[in-house]
């Protein structure tokens, strides 16, 4: 496999001591395959894609596979090493998953057209103030049948308005979740689980948390399941 990766790389340069680019102009690496071109180049989780073929990453779709080219030039920024990585290679994918940074979403979010995945990024980043603002704007611009309903509930719950937040995630889970992908259902279920736990129903709450994680096995829900289980078992 390493021989194949080597055969795809045309040039690899690392420039040290580079000032971090503006996050609002970048995409973030959220997954990385190993082995892969990106891993070979030294790209890591939460590093930034700065540009692709000299086009700012802010203008590039995170699904880079939708466009094809015979040759590619990827510019990544290593945040731990303060290093710019320039990878010139054939047109095969480098082996990373990308998503907009929270800063990019704050600047570019359109309530009518932006993907609900952008709200998921803000939820994962725990930017509940922006999440509430953009979720409200989305619901004002769209039908109520939208994951913004669940994310508004999440933002309200996280900022102390729990009854109102639970009512919204329950509305989404009951009436609209089946119309959307399972990750959004998982988020809604996690807050219904927290409500059960807050009302003293430990067994049902832990069970609901496990269901939420099955729907959306993301690190944030994995950590929540583990913490609540340890609390129940008296290990924290």
N, C-alpha and C positions, 0 to 999 in steps of 0.2 A: 504494500500500500504506500509506503514512504517513497518508493521509487516512482510510483505513479504521480504522487504529489509533486515530487521534485521535477518531473517532466512537464508539469503544467505551469510552473513558476518561471517567468521570464526575467524578473528583477525584483529584488527585495531590499529596501533601504530602511534604516531606522535612524531617525534624527533625534538626538537627546536634548533635554532642557528646553522643550517647546512649551510655550504658554498655552494653557487649556483653552480650546475654542469655546465660543459661546454655546451653551447647551441648547439654546433656542434655534441653533442652526444645525443640530446634529440628530442622528438616530442613535439609540442605545442598543448594545448587544445584550440580549436576554438569554440566549442559549448558544452553545458552541459545540460542534461535533469534534470528536477526537478519535482518529486522526482526521484532519481537514486542512485545507489551505490556510484558513485563518489561524488555527492552532499552531501550524508550522511557522506562521509569521509572528507568533507571540501575542496574538489578540486574546483578551480575557473577558470574562463576564463584567458587564457594566462599563466596558470601554465604549468609546464613541465611534460611529462612522461619521467622518467629516465630509467626505465627498466620494462620488463614484463617477469615474470618467470626467473629472474636473467639474462636475455639477454638484452644487451644495447638497448635502444630505437632506436638508430641509425641503428640497424640491423633488426628492426621490421617494418612490413608493417603498415601504418596508418589505413588500413582496418583490424583491429585486428579480426574481426568476421570471416575472411577466414580460420583461424586456430582454432581448438577446443581443449579444455582440460577439464577434470573433475573438476580440481581446478586451480585457478589462483593466482599469486602474482603480484600486481600492485604497483610500486613505483613512486609516484608523488612528485614533488617539488613545494611547495607553494611559489611563488616569493614574495608576499607582506609580508608573515610571516616568510620567511627564514626557512621553516619547511619541513622536509621529511615526507611524508605520505606513510605508507606501509599498503596496503589493501590486505588481504588474503580472498578470497571469492570463491564461486562456479564458474563454467565456464560461467555464464551469462555475457553479456556485461555490462560494468560499466556505460554506458550512456554518453559517451563523443565522440566528433568528434576530430580527430587529424590531424595535418599536419606537414611536416618537418619544422624546424626552418630555417630562411634565412641562418644562419651559416652552418647548415647541407647541404643545397643545394649548397652553395659556394664550399664546400669541395667535394661533391659527384656527382655533376651534370655531366651527360654523354650526349653530344649533340646528340648521335645516339639513345639512349634508354630511357632517362629520360622523365617523363611525362610533358606535357605542363602545368600541374597544378603547377609544381615547378616554372615556370615563373610567374604564377599568384601570388604565394606567394611573390616573389620579388617585383612585381608591387604593391601589397597591402602594403608591407613594405616600399615602396618608395625608394628602393635601385636601382636607375635607372642606375648607373654606371655598377653594376653587371648584371642587366637586359639586357643592351645593349650588353655587352660582350657575355653573354651566348646565347642570341637570335641570334647574328651574327654567333656564332659557330654552332648553331642548323641549321640555313639556309645553312651554308656551307656543313653540313653533310647530309642534307635531301633535299626532294623536296620543292619547294616554297609553296606548299599547306600545310601550317602548322601554328598554332597560333603564332609561333615565329615571323612571319611577322607582326602581329598586335602588339606584345609586343615590337619589335624593333621600330616600328613607335611610340608607346607610349613613349619609352625611349627617342627617338630623340625629340619628341614634348616637353617633360618635361624638357629637357636640352637645350632648345632654338633653336632647328633646326626644326621649325614648318612646313614649306612647305614640307620638306623631310619626316617628320613623318606623316603628313596628307596623303601624297601620298601612303605610305605603308599601313596605316590602311584602306584607301579607296580601295586599291587593294585587301586586305584580305576580306573586307566586300562585295565587288562586285563579286569576283571570287571564294572564298574558304570558306566563313563563313558557307554556308549551309552544308558543309561536317563535321562540328564540332559541339560540344554542344553549347548551347545558351550563356553561360557565356562569351565565347571568342567573340561572336558577340556583346554582351553588352559592352565590353571594347572598341572594335573598334568603335561602334556607339558613345560612350561618347566623343571620340576625334573628330569625325566628327561634333558632336554637339558643341564642344568648338570652332571649326573652324568657324562654322556658327555664333556663338555669337561674335567671334573676328571680323568678317566681317560686323557686325551690324544687322544681321538677328535674332532679339531676339525671335520672335514667333517660327520660324522654329528650332532655337537652343534649346529652352526650350522644344519644342515638341520632338525633337530627344533625349534629355537627359531623358525624361520620358520613351521613347521607350527603351533606353539603360538600364534603371533601371528595366523595365519589363522583359528584357532578363536576367539580372543579378542583382537581388536585394541584393547587398552586401552593407555593411556599407559605403564603400568609395563612391560609386555612390549615395547612399542616401544622404550623406552629400553634395556632389556636386550639386545634384538637389535642395536641400534646400537652399544652399548658392546662387545659380544663381537666384532662384525664388525671394529671399529676395532682391537681388541686383536690379532685374527688378522692384520690387514693391517699391524700395526706402527705404527698412527697414534696410539696412546695410550702 
